Amino acid sequence: MARTLQVSDSIEIAVSPSIAYEQVSDPTKMGRWSPENLGATVQDRDGGAFVGMVFDGRNKRGAFRWTTRCEVVAADSGERFAFRVRAIGVRRPRLRAPIATWEYRFEPTPVGTRVTETWIDDRSWPDFAAGIFDRIATRGQTFADFQRGNIRRTLDNLKKALETPADGDARH
């Protein structure tokens, strides 16, 4: 059976697309929402996200920790933010290979913004090899099924965080 190479989910959040984009496009903040990401270190940061911006994401799954090297491939303010994971390693991202692309789309709605998060499996592995690795790395699931759960938790956490004003902060 061929593996699923893309998974998406959406949520409506009561903030403007520009606010949602501003938060999601800052990789240092992703650890606030993601069940696996612990944040990131951005290289050559000068203002907001831009195509070509590189960052190292710190991640965890149970006791296992790893770092990824990512490059921003879309930074359309208020509309789309995407990055490719191109290297991975335990302390430093040493193993270079296409791993995944993460994309976030922001669409205005009467309530605020529909945020859609998409994971794309960029690995060029044979399905049987990916299936074996995935079940070991996720304790029995495919990466597509595993990422479905991660995306849902991330979007729920993002909604909660952005709709809860911090100390009188007007978020609209």
KETORLUM-262515 format. One line per 10 residues: number of its first residue (from 1); their letters; for each residue z, y, x of C-alpha. Coordinates in steps of 0.2 Angstrom, whole numbers, plus 5000, padded with zeros to 4 digits. Each point is the difference from the previous one (the first is absolute). Layout:
// KETORLUM-262515
NUM = A = Z/Y/X  ...
END
This chain:
// KETORLUM-262515
1 = MARTLQVSDS = 5000/5000/5000  4995/5017/5007  5014/5012/5003  5003/5016/4991  4995/5015/5011  5006/5014/4990  5015/5004/4989  5004/5017/4990  5012/5007/4988  5003/5017/4993
11 = IEIAVSPSIA = 5014/5010/4993  5001/5017/4991  5012/5012/5008  5006/5017/4992  4995/5011/5015  4983/5008/5005  4987/4991/5010  5003/5012/5015  5019/4996/5000  4997/4981/4999
21 = YEQVSDPTKM = 4987/5001/5014  5011/5011/5011  5014/4987/5000  4989/4984/5001  4989/5007/5014  5015/5002/5011  5002/4983/5008  5017/5005/5007  5006/5000/4981  4993/4983/4995
31 = GRWSPENLGA = 5016/4991/5005  5009/5008/4985  4989/4991/4988  4993/4984/5008  5009/4984/5000  4994/4996/5017  4996/5016/5009  5014/5009/5009  4990/5016/5004  4988/5005/5014
41 = TVQDRDGGAF = 4997/5010/5015  4985/5011/4999  4990/5004/5016  4993/5018/5003  5006/5006/4983  4996/5018/4996  5002/5003/4982  4995/4988/4986  4991/4984/5001  4982/5000/5006
51 = VGMVFDGRNK = 4986/4988/5003  5003/4992/5018  5019/5003/4999  5008/4985/5009  5018/4994/4996  5011/4985/5004  5008/4992/4985  5017/4991/5002  5001/4985/4988  5012/4987/4995
61 = RGAFRWTTRC = 5000/4984/4990  5017/4991/4999  5006/4999/5018  4982/5002/5008  4995/5018/5006  4983/5005/5006  4990/5016/5004  4983/5004/4994  4987/5013/5007  4991/5009/4986
71 = EVVAADSGER = 4986/5012/4999  4997/5012/4985  4983/4998/4993  5001/5011/4984  5010/5016/4998  4994/5009/4984  5014/5011/4995  5006/4996/4982  4987/4986/4998  5000/4986/5013
81 = FAFRVRAIGV = 5010/4994/5015  4995/4984/5010  5004/4992/5017  4994/4985/5009  5013/4988/5009  4991/4996/5016  5013/4993/5012  5017/4991/4998  5014/4995/5012  5019/4997/5000
91 = RRPRLRAPIA = 5005/5015/5010  4983/5008/5003  4984/4997/4991  4991/4990/5014  4989/4988/4990  4985/5010/4995  4990/4993/4984  4995/5006/4983  5015/4996/4989  5001/5010/4984
101 = TWEYRFEPTP = 4995/5016/4992  5012/5009/4988  4993/5013/4988  5009/5012/4988  4990/5009/4986  5007/5015/4990  4993/5004/4983  5006/5014/4989  5007/4994/4983  5008/5010/4985
111 = VGTRVTETWI = 5017/4994/5007  4996/5004/5018  4992/4987/5012  4994/4982/5000  5003/4993/5017  4990/4985/5004  5005/4990/5016  4988/4987/5007  5002/4987/5014  4984/4993/5007
121 = DDRSWPDFAA = 5000/4985/5012  4989/5004/5015  5004/4984/5009  4984/4991/5004  5009/4983/5001  4993/4985/4991  5009/4998/4983  5009/4984/5005  5008/5008/5016  5005/5015/4990
131 = GIFDRIATRG = 5007/4989/4987  5011/4991/5012  5006/5016/5009  5003/5009/4984  5011/4986/4993  5011/5000/5016  5001/5019/5001  5004/5002/4982  5011/4985/4997  4987/4991/4989
141 = QTFADFQRGN = 4989/5013/4992  4982/5007/5004  5000/5017/5007  4991/5006/4984  5015/4994/4989  5013/5006/5012  4992/5018/5001  4999/5001/4981  5019/4999/5000  5001/5013/5014
151 = IRRTLDNLKK = 4988/5012/4992  5009/4999/4984  5017/5003/5008  4993/5014/5011  4992/5009/4985  5016/4998/4989  5011/5007/5015  4987/5015/5002  5001/5004/4982  5019/5000/5000
161 = ALETPADGDA = 5001/5011/5016  4987/5013/4994  5006/5002/4983  5018/5002/5005  5002/5019/5006  5010/5002/5016  5012/5014/4999  4991/5012/4988  4983/4995/5008  4986/5004/4988
171 = RH = 4987/4986/5003  4987/5005/4987
END
